[in-house]
Amino acid sequence: MERVRVIRLLHVREGREADFVASYEGVLERAARSPGHLGEQLGRSIDHPTRWLLTSEWDSLESVEQWRADPDHQALVAPMNDCLHDDRWTAVFRIRDTAAT
């Protein structure tokens, strides 16, 4: 199976950091129960504290697509997204199996 990683570079509105983290924890709790979800990391930039990096790992692209298609997904992520500026970036990467090379 080919694992994938979702990477999001986020710009959190000043003063909304606590709201962002609280809403992210709610999203994480639900994502952790989603089939194929393997884990997440949330990091805050040392140089630019309003910039955050969110990564999640999944067992397949299909699992990510199912998570995104979940009827509750948009409502679940809306409070988190409300804390963000529009200058955000998201991409999905296939994870190369280095043991196979």
C-alpha positions in Angstrom: 0.0 0.0 0.0 1.3 3.5 -0.8 1.2 5.9 2.1 0.6 9.6 1.6 1.3 12.7 3.6 -0.9 15.8 3.6 1.0 19.0 4.3 -0.7 22.3 5.1 1.2 25.6 5.6 -1.1 27.8 7.6 -1.2 31.5 8.7 -3.1 31.8 11.9 -4.8 35.2 12.7 -3.0 37.0 15.5 -4.8 36.4 18.8 -6.6 33.3 17.5 -3.9 30.8 18.3 -5.7 29.2 21.3 -8.9 28.9 19.2 -7.0 27.4 16.4 -5.3 24.8 18.6 -8.6 23.9 20.3 -10.4 23.5 17.1 -7.5 21.5 15.6 -7.7 19.1 18.6 -11.4 18.4 17.7 -10.5 17.7 14.1 -7.6 15.5 15.2 -9.9 13.5 17.5 -12.2 12.7 14.6 -9.4 12.2 12.1 -7.8 9.7 14.4 -10.9 7.5 14.1 -11.0 7.7 10.3 -9.9 4.6 8.4 -6.4 4.8 7.1 -5.3 7.7 9.4 -1.8 7.0 10.6 -0.9 10.1 12.6 -0.5 13.9 12.7 1.9 16.6 13.7 1.3 20.3 14.3 4.2 22.7 14.5 4.6 26.4 15.0 7.3 28.4 13.3 10.0 29.7 15.5 10.8 32.6 13.2 7.2 33.5 12.3 4.9 32.5 15.2 1.7 33.1 13.2 2.9 30.4 10.7 2.0 26.8 11.4 2.7 23.5 9.7 0.2 20.7 9.9 1.0 17.3 8.5 -1.0 14.1 8.5 -0.1 10.6 7.3 -2.5 8.2 5.7 -2.3 4.7 4.4 -3.5 5.7 0.9 -4.8 8.6 -1.2 -8.2 6.9 -1.1 -8.3 7.2 2.7 -7.6 11.0 2.4 -10.3 11.4 -0.2 -12.8 9.5 2.1 -11.9 11.7 5.0 -12.4 14.8 2.9 -15.7 13.5 1.5 -17.1 12.7 4.9 -20.4 14.7 5.3 -19.2 16.1 8.6 -15.8 17.2 7.4 -16.6 20.7 6.3 -18.5 21.5 9.5 -15.7 20.0 11.6 -12.9 22.0 10.0 -14.8 25.3 9.7 -13.9 26.6 13.2 -10.3 25.8 12.5 -10.3 27.5 9.1 -12.1 30.6 10.7 -8.8 31.2 12.6 -6.7 31.3 9.4 -5.8 34.0 6.9 -6.5 33.0 3.3 -2.8 32.6 2.4 -2.6 28.9 3.2 -1.2 26.0 1.1 -2.2 22.3 1.1 -0.7 19.5 -0.9 -0.7 15.7 -0.8 2.5 13.7 -1.3 3.2 10.1 -2.0 5.7 8.8 0.5 8.6 7.1 -1.1 9.5 3.8 0.5 13.2 4.1 1.0 13.5 0.5 2.2 12.7 -0.7 -1.4 15.6 1.2 -3.0 
